[in-house]
Amino acid sequence: MTSDSRSEKVPAASPESVAEAHACAQDCSPRRSVLRGSAAVAAAGAGTLALSGCTQQLKDDASAAHHYDGADPTPVLKAAELPVGESTSVEVDGRTLLMHRVSEGEVVAFSNSCTHQGCAVAVGKREGQTTFACPCHGSHFDVETGKPYGGPARKPLMDFEASVDGEDIVVKL
Ligand code: FES
């Protein structure tokens, strides 16, 4: 791929924007430490400004496309490490991907950033079914589609283009 064609490509969401949304969500999290007494009063003005910025960031994130249009096919796992019907997470290039092997020739990959407030989603179980589960407010995401069910999340996880290429599982990053 030439640098010209790469510059024409407009990704649906950059790694930076995902990281910013995640950082903002961490700041907006109800699990932030609580200030007491006069410190809370003194911090209230600054907190209001910070939260209004977060609200805008979360709105922007909510309206963003949920497909990452990556350019570089990157081997992330050996195909043998993810049998059909299994799910796993993998760290690659500073991000965590949630992976599921749908069939011998089909694999899916998602960002682990929860579409509710950005907590780290992980492989879990719900009523005996494997799911991608968020520990913060209980959202679950379908391992094949990334669509939410249960919990407050309304948007699917951001998906990446993934494929089985010989002995490797490859994701476009
Ligand atoms: S951050 Fe709230 S359910 Fe994931």
Residues whose N, C-alpha, C, O or C-beta is under 5 A from the ligand:
A	BS01	FES	C114 H116 Q117 G118 C119 C134 C136 H137 G138 S139 G151
